Amino acid sequence: IVLLDDLVAHLRLDADDELALVEQLGEAATAYLDGWTGVLGRCVMEQVWRVTVDAAGDVVLPMPDVTEATADYGDGPVPLDVTASASGPVVTVTAAGEVTMTCAMPARLLPSAQLIVKLLVAHWFANRETVSGAASELPFAASALIGALRRWHL
């Protein structure tokens, strides 16, 4: 979600000898945030997820920021209406089947996610190894932004 050139500029690097490391740190920071297992509990980049539904009825989808959903009851995909609820996005299915959802972070939140990646990369670049068991904590700004973007389950 952040270009290598932007990471290099953020780090104020003049030499090209550590570009591979910076790129790897950027990928690691994105993975740390993104998707089902990321600390944000939401998709930063557009992704497609599938869940199996056992019966007809309302289904609370496990990922926020659902932009599109379909159900497949065995005859091909059928579009579903997605409604918001306090528990997350909800769809109504008419039978057991598979729900496919497309998820993506809203554009208004993406700058915060990009800044988190830059802050994490800078922190990890400066603190490459733990020394004597004393790990350096994440920068306060990164932790605050992560807290603001994190999906909280009710």
Solvent accessible surface area in square Angstrom, and as a share of the most:
residue,aa,sasa,rsa
1,I,51,0.26
2,V,24,0.14
3,L,133,0.66
4,L,54,0.27
5,D,111,0.58
6,D,62,0.32
7,L,4,0.02
8,V,30,0.17
9,A,72,0.56
10,H,69,0.31
11,L,30,0.15
12,R,210,0.76
13,L,40,0.20
14,D,147,0.76
15,A,57,0.44
16,D,108,0.56
17,D,121,0.63
18,E,51,0.23
19,L,52,0.26
20,A,81,0.63
21,L,53,0.26
22,V,0,0.00
23,E,83,0.37
24,Q,116,0.51
25,L,25,0.12
26,G,8,0.08
27,E,111,0.50
28,A,46,0.36
29,A,0,0.00
30,T,14,0.08
31,A,70,0.54
32,Y,79,0.30
33,L,0,0.00
34,D,19,0.10
35,G,5,0.05
36,W,124,0.43
37,T,129,0.75
38,G,9,0.09
39,V,42,0.24
40,L,0,0.00
41,G,16,0.15
42,R,29,0.11
43,C,0,0.00
44,V,6,0.03
45,M,86,0.38
46,E,123,0.55
47,Q,43,0.19
48,V,79,0.45
49,W,75,0.26
50,R,146,0.53
51,V,35,0.20
52,T,109,0.63
53,V,13,0.07
54,D,129,0.67
55,A,63,0.48
56,A,62,0.48
57,G,29,0.28
58,D,108,0.56
59,V,29,0.17
60,V,76,0.43
61,L,0,0.00
62,P,38,0.24
63,M,2,0.01
64,P,15,0.10
65,D,31,0.16
66,V,21,0.12
67,T,90,0.53
68,E,102,0.46
69,A,3,0.02
70,T,28,0.16
71,A,1,0.01
72,D,50,0.26
73,Y,66,0.25
74,G,65,0.63
75,D,146,0.76
76,G,25,0.24
77,P,99,0.63
78,V,71,0.41
79,P,111,0.70
80,L,26,0.13
81,D,125,0.65
82,V,52,0.30
83,T,80,0.47
84,A,101,0.78
85,S,53,0.34
86,A,88,0.68
87,S,59,0.38
88,G,13,0.12
89,P,14,0.09
90,V,23,0.13
91,V,1,0.01
92,T,81,0.47
93,V,4,0.02
94,T,107,0.62
95,A,42,0.32
96,A,53,0.41
97,G,20,0.19
98,E,68,0.31
99,V,1,0.00
100,T,32,0.19
101,M,0,0.00
102,T,23,0.13
103,C,0,0.00
104,A,21,0.17
105,M,14,0.06
106,P,43,0.27
107,A,88,0.68
108,R,187,0.68
109,L,30,0.15
110,L,55,0.28
111,P,83,0.52
112,S,32,0.21
113,A,0,0.00
114,Q,55,0.25
115,L,78,0.39
116,I,0,0.00
117,V,1,0.01
118,K,52,0.22
119,L,34,0.17
120,L,0,0.00
121,V,1,0.00
122,A,30,0.23
123,H,22,0.10
124,W,64,0.22
125,F,31,0.13
126,A,81,0.62
127,N,65,0.33
128,R,122,0.44
129,E,142,0.64
130,T,83,0.48
131,V,110,0.63
132,S,113,0.73
133,G,72,0.69
134,A,74,0.57
135,A,78,0.60
136,S,64,0.41
137,E,150,0.67
138,L,53,0.26
139,P,42,0.26
140,F,170,0.71
141,A,48,0.37
142,A,0,0.00
143,S,49,0.32
144,A,47,0.37
145,L,41,0.21
146,I,7,0.04
147,G,30,0.28
148,A,82,0.63
149,L,8,0.04
150,R,78,0.28
151,R,32,0.12
152,W,166,0.58
153,H,132,0.59
154,L,165,0.82
